[in-house]
């Protein structure tokens, strides 16, 4: 993943080669790299993989081991799910819809898109909007933040005096800060591994933590909330051990906890350490999993938080996936209908060509006094009336065949529609070229 990300531009350019694909759109985000290709044969896929291997320096065998290949309606369903936020680490996150839209725009700028990919991505955008407006799945992330803080309520006690460290300025940083303030938190500071802490702090009215201040801030914290988009854990178990402090007195001489060598389901007694609650909302995780074995640390991650999500949250996702399935069916039907369009275009073209010939034959041609006198019954007006009537008649004549051809396409019978049109006309009238 990382090696491909470092060569995104080269990969995009390689896949845009018209000798390789009919079209390509590359969706590259902080934790996703996907290439949507319009190709005519499996051989083009093999060539594309080899080309990506060549421009990234990743061994082809290793690249194939990491790739997930999807084709036809499987790829369609995946893109619709991605655009709707259903394939994100945090289901329902809204940023991905904009990223999908920008991926298509970049492909247009590159000249690498195709009519098929245009239809696919526009359909994905429509599906994403339906999910947003018809379900509550895109508010699930904010709900998870609120749920996490509700689970933390019994551990924090007085939110106004709690020392809180916000790590990261990612997708849930603003929502987390708002939820913390709603509970009465006032002593919140932010650290950003990417150096954005100062900007975020200034715009939200909190203090920033510099890199050299992080350990001291973690040692004093009662609650640590992580929301970074970093690809590797930011806070290690060793860091938590290093910033461990004795619990404030009075306290019980031991506290219940887990040790790395304890058996599942068995509690052991550990030496007293100052309790710190860590809520990991990172995508992917920001806190090393082994941190939960550090004395005094209680870790709530997205997996654990999601298990406590209300039924309404779960039903929203199920409803969203139902919208995706319906959209895939509609896309498939429209694509099948498009397969029959050459027959319809040929039929209509043939009829209107005959119509134009007849108009040339039967309408008045002279240029007498009537045309310049403004007489409403003059040749020009007669021609317009005759043409309008004949075109209206042709449209009515073609209506039922047009409907039947479209229906045949949706039913997967486009070849039958082509054959029927060819049969009705002269042998040289070849719909399929």
C-alpha positions as CSV (number, residue, x, y, z in Angstrom):
1,X,0.0,0.0,0.0
2,X,2.6,2.5,1.0
3,X,4.8,1.9,-2.0
4,X,1.9,2.4,-4.4
5,X,0.9,5.6,-2.6
6,X,4.4,6.9,-3.2
7,X,3.9,6.4,-6.9
8,X,0.3,7.4,-7.3
9,X,1.0,9.8,-10.2
10,X,3.0,7.2,-12.1
11,X,0.3,4.6,-11.6
12,X,-2.4,6.9,-12.7
13,X,-0.4,7.8,-15.8
14,X,0.4,4.2,-16.6
15,X,-3.3,3.0,-16.3
16,X,-4.4,6.0,-18.5
17,X,-2.5,4.4,-21.5
18,X,-5.1,3.9,-24.1
19,X,-3.2,0.9,-25.4
20,X,-3.8,-0.8,-22.0
21,X,-7.3,0.2,-21.0
22,X,-10.3,1.9,-22.6
23,X,-10.6,4.0,-19.4
24,X,-9.4,4.2,-15.8
25,X,-10.2,6.0,-12.6
26,X,-7.9,5.8,-9.6
27,X,-9.3,6.4,-6.1
28,X,-6.4,7.0,-3.7
29,X,-7.1,8.1,-0.1
30,X,-5.2,7.9,3.2
31,X,-6.1,4.2,3.6
32,X,-7.4,3.1,0.2
33,X,-6.0,2.6,-3.2
34,X,-8.3,1.4,-5.9
35,X,-8.2,1.4,-9.7
36,X,-11.4,1.1,-11.7
37,X,-10.6,-0.1,-15.2
38,X,-12.7,-0.3,-18.4
39,X,-11.1,-3.2,-20.3
40,X,-12.3,-5.6,-22.9
41,X,-10.4,-8.7,-21.8
42,X,-8.8,-10.4,-18.8
43,X,-5.4,-10.0,-20.6
44,X,-5.7,-6.3,-20.2
45,X,-6.0,-6.8,-16.4
46,X,-2.8,-8.9,-16.4
47,X,-1.0,-6.3,-18.4
48,X,-2.2,-3.5,-16.1
49,X,-0.8,-5.4,-13.0
50,X,2.5,-5.8,-14.7
51,X,2.6,-2.1,-15.6
52,X,1.8,-1.1,-12.0
53,X,4.6,-3.5,-10.8
54,X,7.0,-1.8,-13.2
55,X,6.2,1.8,-12.2
56,X,6.1,1.1,-8.4
57,X,9.0,-1.3,-8.1
58,X,6.8,-3.8,-6.3
59,X,7.6,-7.4,-7.2
60,X,4.7,-8.6,-9.4
61,X,4.1,-11.8,-7.3
62,X,4.0,-9.7,-4.1
63,X,1.6,-7.2,-5.8
64,X,-0.7,-10.0,-6.9
65,X,-0.8,-11.4,-3.4
66,X,-2.0,-8.0,-2.0
67,X,-4.5,-7.2,-4.8
68,X,-8.2,-7.8,-4.5
69,X,-9.7,-8.1,-8.0
70,X,-13.4,-7.4,-8.6
71,X,-15.2,-7.5,-11.9
72,X,-18.5,-6.6,-13.4
73,X,-21.4,-6.2,-10.9
74,X,-19.1,-7.1,-8.0
75,X,-17.0,-4.1,-8.8
76,X,-20.1,-2.0,-9.2
77,X,-21.5,-2.9,-5.8
78,X,-18.1,-2.3,-4.2
79,X,-17.8,1.2,-5.6
80,X,-21.4,2.1,-4.6
81,X,-20.7,0.8,-1.1
82,X,-17.4,2.8,-0.9
83,X,-19.1,6.0,-2.1
84,X,-21.8,5.5,0.6
85,X,-19.2,5.1,3.3
86,X,-20.1,1.5,3.9
87,X,-16.6,0.2,3.3
88,X,-14.9,2.7,5.5
89,X,-13.2,1.6,8.8
90,X,-15.9,3.8,10.5
91,X,-19.1,3.0,8.6
92,X,-20.8,6.1,7.3
93,X,-17.9,8.6,7.2
94,X,-18.9,11.3,4.8
95,X,-15.5,12.4,3.3
96,X,-15.2,9.5,1.0
97,X,-18.1,10.7,-1.3
98,X,-16.1,13.8,-2.1
99,X,-13.0,11.8,-2.7
100,X,-14.9,9.5,-5.2
101,X,-16.1,12.6,-7.0
102,X,-12.6,14.1,-7.2
103,X,-11.2,10.8,-8.5
104,X,-13.6,11.0,-11.5
105,X,-12.7,14.7,-12.0
106,X,-9.0,13.9,-12.0
107,X,-9.6,11.1,-14.6
108,X,-11.4,13.6,-16.8
109,X,-8.5,16.0,-16.5
110,X,-6.2,13.2,-17.4
111,X,-8.4,12.2,-20.3
112,X,-8.5,8.6,-19.0
113,X,-12.2,8.2,-18.3
114,X,-14.7,6.4,-20.6
115,X,-18.4,6.6,-21.1
116,X,-18.9,3.4,-19.1
117,X,-16.8,4.7,-16.2
118,X,-18.7,8.1,-16.3
119,X,-22.0,6.3,-16.0
120,X,-20.6,4.1,-13.2
121,X,-19.2,7.0,-11.1
122,X,-22.2,9.2,-11.6
123,X,-24.5,6.3,-10.5
124,X,-22.2,5.9,-7.4
125,X,-22.6,9.6,-6.6
126,X,-26.4,9.3,-6.9
127,X,-26.4,6.2,-4.6
128,X,-24.3,8.1,-2.1
129,X,-26.8,10.9,-2.0
130,X,-29.6,8.5,-1.5
131,X,-27.8,6.9,1.4
132,X,-27.1,10.3,3.0
133,X,-30.7,11.5,2.7
134,X,-32.7,8.3,3.3
135,X,-30.7,6.8,6.2
136,X,-28.9,7.9,9.3
137,X,-25.7,6.0,8.5
138,X,-23.6,9.1,7.8
139,X,-24.3,10.3,11.3
140,X,-23.1,7.1,12.8
141,X,-19.6,8.4,13.3
142,X,-20.7,11.3,15.4
143,X,-23.0,8.9,17.3
144,X,-20.0,6.6,18.0
145,X,-18.2,9.6,19.5
146,X,-21.1,10.4,21.8
147,X,-21.5,6.7,22.6
148,X,-17.8,6.4,23.5
149,X,-18.1,9.4,25.9
150,X,-21.2,8.0,27.4
151,X,-19.3,4.8,28.1
152,X,-16.5,6.9,29.7
153,X,-18.9,8.8,32.0
154,X,-18.4,6.5,35.0
155,X,-14.6,6.6,34.7
156,X,-14.3,10.4,34.4
157,X,-16.6,11.7,37.0
158,X,-16.1,15.5,36.8
159,X,-15.6,16.5,33.1
160,X,-14.9,20.1,34.1
161,X,-11.7,19.2,35.9
162,X,-10.6,16.3,33.8
163,X,-7.3,16.7,31.8
164,X,-8.0,15.6,28.3
165,X,-5.6,15.1,25.4
166,X,-7.0,15.0,21.8
167,X,-4.5,13.3,19.5
168,X,-5.0,14.0,15.8
169,X,-7.0,16.4,13.7
170,X,-8.7,13.7,11.6
171,X,-12.3,13.2,10.6
172,X,-13.7,12.9,14.2
173,X,-11.5,15.6,15.9
174,X,-14.1,18.4,15.6
175,X,-17.0,16.1,16.6
176,X,-15.0,14.7,19.5
177,X,-14.2,18.2,20.8
178,X,-17.9,19.3,20.4
179,X,-19.1,16.2,22.3
180,X,-16.5,16.8,25.1
181,X,-17.6,20.4,25.5
182,X,-21.2,19.3,25.6
183,X,-20.4,17.2,28.6
184,X,-18.7,20.1,30.3
185,X,-15.0,19.5,29.5
186,X,-12.9,22.6,29.6
187,X,-9.3,21.4,29.9
188,X,-8.7,20.0,26.4
189,X,-5.5,20.2,24.5
190,X,-4.5,18.8,21.1
191,X,-1.5,17.0,19.6
192,X,-1.0,16.3,15.9
193,X,1.6,13.9,14.6
194,X,1.3,15.7,11.2
195,X,2.0,19.2,12.7
196,X,-1.5,20.6,12.4
197,X,-2.1,21.0,16.2
198,X,-1.5,24.8,16.2
199,X,-3.9,25.5,13.4
200,X,-6.6,23.2,14.8
201,X,-6.1,24.6,18.3
202,X,-6.4,28.2,17.1
203,X,-9.6,27.6,15.2
204,X,-11.2,25.7,18.1
205,X,-10.0,27.8,21.1
206,X,-7.9,25.1,22.8
207,X,-4.2,24.7,23.5
208,X,-1.7,22.9,21.3
209,X,0.8,20.3,22.5
210,X,4.2,20.3,20.9
211,X,6.1,17.1,20.2
212,X,8.5,17.6,23.1
213,X,5.5,18.2,25.4
214,X,3.5,15.0,24.5
215,X,4.9,12.7,27.2
216,X,4.2,15.2,30.0
217,X,0.7,15.7,28.7
218,X,0.0,12.0,28.5
219,X,1.3,11.5,32.0
220,X,-1.1,14.1,33.4
221,X,-4.1,13.1,31.3
222,X,-7.3,11.5,32.6
223,X,-8.7,10.9,29.2
224,X,-6.9,10.5,25.8
225,X,-9.0,10.6,22.6
226,X,-7.3,9.7,19.4
227,X,-8.7,10.6,15.9
228,X,-5.7,10.6,13.6
229,X,-5.6,9.2,10.1
230,X,-2.0,8.0,10.5
231,X,-1.3,4.7,9.0
232,X,0.7,3.3,11.9
233,X,-0.1,3.5,15.7
234,X,1.0,6.8,17.2
235,X,0.8,5.8,20.9
236,X,2.7,2.7,21.8
237,X,2.5,0.5,24.9
238,X,6.0,1.5,25.7
239,X,5.1,5.2,25.6
240,X,2.2,4.6,28.0
241,X,4.5,2.6,30.3
242,X,7.1,5.4,30.2
243,X,4.5,8.0,31.2
244,X,2.9,5.9,33.9
245,X,2.5,7.7,37.3
246,X,1.4,6.4,40.7
247,X,-2.3,6.7,41.5
248,X,-3.3,9.7,43.7
249,X,-3.9,8.8,47.4
250,X,-6.1,7.7,48.9
251,X,-6.4,4.7,46.7
252,X,-6.7,0.9,47.1
253,X,-3.2,-0.7,47.2
254,X,-4.0,-2.7,44.1
255,X,-6.3,-2.3,41.2
256,X,-7.8,-5.0,39.0
257,X,-6.4,-5.2,35.5
258,X,-5.0,-7.6,32.9
259,X,-1.5,-8.7,32.3
260,X,-0.1,-9.8,29.0
261,X,0.6,-13.3,30.3
262,X,-2.8,-13.7,32.1
263,X,-5.3,-16.2,30.8
264,X,-8.4,-14.9,29.0
265,X,-11.2,-14.1,31.4
266,X,-9.0,-14.1,34.4
267,X,-8.3,-11.0,36.5
268,X,-5.0,-10.3,38.2
269,X,-3.9,-7.7,40.7
270,X,-1.4,-5.1,39.4
271,X,0.5,-2.5,41.3
272,X,-1.5,0.8,41.7
273,X,-1.0,3.2,38.8
274,X,-2.8,6.4,37.9
275,X,-5.9,5.4,35.8
276,X,-6.1,6.7,32.3
277,X,-8.9,6.1,29.9
278,X,-7.9,5.9,26.2
279,X,-10.6,6.2,23.4
280,X,-9.2,5.2,20.1
281,X,-11.3,6.6,17.2
282,X,-8.3,6.4,14.7
283,X,-8.7,5.1,11.2
284,X,-6.8,2.8,11.3
285,X,-6.1,2.4,15.0
286,X,-3.9,5.0,16.6
287,X,-3.1,3.1,19.8
288,X,-1.0,-0.1,19.9
289,X,-3.2,-2.9,20.9
290,X,-0.7,-4.0,23.6
291,X,-1.3,-0.7,25.4
292,X,-4.4,-2.3,27.1
293,X,-2.0,-4.4,29.1
294,X,-0.2,-1.4,30.6
295,X,-1.2,-0.9,34.3
296,X,-3.7,1.9,34.7
297,X,-4.7,2.0,31.0
298,X,-8.3,1.2,29.9
299,X,-8.7,1.1,26.2
300,X,-11.9,1.7,24.3
301,X,-11.4,1.2,20.5
302,X,-13.9,1.3,17.6
303,X,-14.6,-2.4,17.6
304,X,-15.6,-2.4,21.3
305,X,-17.6,0.9,20.9
306,X,-19.5,-0.4,17.9
307,X,-20.6,-3.5,19.8
308,X,-22.6,-1.1,22.1
309,X,-24.1,0.8,19.2
310,X,-27.9,1.1,19.4
311,X,-30.1,-1.0,17.2
312,X,-31.1,2.1,15.1
313,X,-27.4,2.5,14.1
314,X,-27.3,-1.1,12.9
315,X,-30.6,-0.8,11.0
316,X,-29.4,2.3,9.3
317,X,-26.4,0.4,7.8
318,X,-28.7,-2.4,6.7
319,X,-31.0,0.1,5.0
320,X,-28.0,1.7,3.3
321,X,-26.8,-1.7,2.0
322,X,-30.3,-2.3,0.7
323,X,-30.1,1.0,-1.3
324,X,-26.8,-0.2,-2.7
325,X,-28.3,-3.5,-3.8
326,X,-31.2,-1.7,-5.5
327,X,-28.8,0.7,-7.2
328,X,-26.7,-2.2,-8.5
329,X,-29.8,-3.8,-10.0
330,X,-30.9,-0.6,-11.6
331,X,-27.4,0.0,-13.0
332,X,-27.3,-3.5,-14.4
333,X,-30.7,-3.1,-16.0
334,X,-29.8,0.3,-17.6
335,X,-26.5,-1.2,-18.9
336,X,-28.4,-4.1,-20.4
337,X,-30.9,-1.6,-21.9
338,X,-28.0,0.3,-23.4
339,X,-26.8,-2.9,-25.1
340,X,-30.1,-2.8,-27.1
341,X,-29.7,0.9,-28.0
342,X,-27.9,0.3,-31.4
343,X,-31.0,-1.5,-32.6
344,X,-33.2,1.5,-31.5
345,X,-30.9,4.1,-32.9
346,X,-30.7,2.2,-36.2
347,X,-34.5,1.8,-36.4
348,X,-35.2,5.5,-35.6
349,X,-32.5,6.6,-38.0
350,X,-33.9,4.5,-40.8
351,X,-37.5,5.8,-40.2
352,X,-36.5,9.4,-40.0
353,X,-34.3,9.1,-43.1
354,X,-37.3,7.8,-45.1
355,X,-39.4,10.7,-43.5
356,X,-36.9,13.3,-44.7
357,X,-37.0,11.8,-48.2
358,X,-40.8,12.0,-48.3
359,X,-40.7,15.5,-47.0
360,X,-38.4,16.5,-49.9
361,X,-40.8,14.8,-52.4
362,X,-44.2,15.9,-51.3
363,X,-43.8,19.4,-49.9
364,X,-44.3,22.5,-52.1
365,X,-41.1,24.0,-53.6
366,X,-42.1,27.0,-55.6
367,X,-41.3,30.6,-54.6
368,X,-44.4,32.6,-55.6
369,X,-46.1,35.6,-54.2
370,X,-47.6,33.6,-51.4
371,X,-44.2,33.1,-49.6
372,X,-43.5,36.8,-49.5
373,X,-47.0,38.0,-48.8
374,X,-47.3,36.6,-45.4
375,X,-50.2,34.4,-46.4
376,X,-50.7,31.9,-43.6
377,X,-51.7,29.3,-46.2
378,X,-48.5,29.8,-48.3
379,X,-46.0,27.1,-49.3
380,X,-43.7,27.7,-46.3
381,X,-46.5,27.4,-43.8
382,X,-47.9,24.3,-45.6
383,X,-44.5,22.7,-45.5
384,X,-44.1,23.3,-41.8
385,X,-47.6,21.9,-41.0
386,X,-47.0,18.8,-43.2
387,X,-43.5,18.2,-41.6
388,X,-44.9,18.6,-38.0
389,X,-47.7,16.1,-38.8
390,X,-45.4,13.5,-40.3
391,X,-42.9,13.8,-37.5
392,X,-45.6,13.4,-35.0
393,X,-46.9,10.4,-36.8
394,X,-43.4,8.9,-37.0
395,X,-42.9,9.4,-33.3
396,X,-46.2,7.6,-32.5
397,X,-45.4,4.8,-34.9
398,X,-41.9,4.3,-33.2
399,X,-43.2,4.6,-29.6
400,X,-44.2,1.0,-29.1
401,X,-41.2,-0.6,-30.9
402,X,-38.9,1.7,-28.9
403,X,-40.5,0.6,-25.6
404,X,-40.2,-3.1,-26.6
405,X,-36.6,-2.8,-27.6
406,X,-35.7,-1.1,-24.3
407,X,-37.6,-3.9,-22.4
408,X,-35.8,-6.5,-24.4
409,X,-32.5,-5.0,-23.4
410,X,-33.4,-4.8,-19.7
411,X,-34.4,-8.5,-19.9
412,X,-31.0,-9.4,-21.3
413,X,-32.4,-10.0,-24.8
414,X,-30.5,-7.3,-26.7
415,X,-29.3,-9.8,-29.4
416,X,-33.0,-10.6,-30.1
417,X,-33.8,-6.9,-30.5
418,X,-30.9,-6.5,-33.0
419,X,-32.0,-9.6,-34.9
420,X,-35.7,-8.4,-35.1
421,X,-34.7,-5.0,-36.5
422,X,-32.4,-6.6,-39.0
423,X,-35.1,-9.1,-40.0
424,X,-37.7,-6.4,-40.7
425,X,-35.5,-4.5,-43.1
426,X,-33.3,-5.3,-46.0
427,X,-30.4,-7.8,-45.5
428,X,-27.8,-5.0,-45.7
429,X,-29.4,-3.3,-42.7
430,X,-26.9,-4.5,-40.1
431,X,-27.6,-3.1,-36.6
432,X,-24.4,-4.6,-35.1
433,X,-22.1,-3.3,-37.7
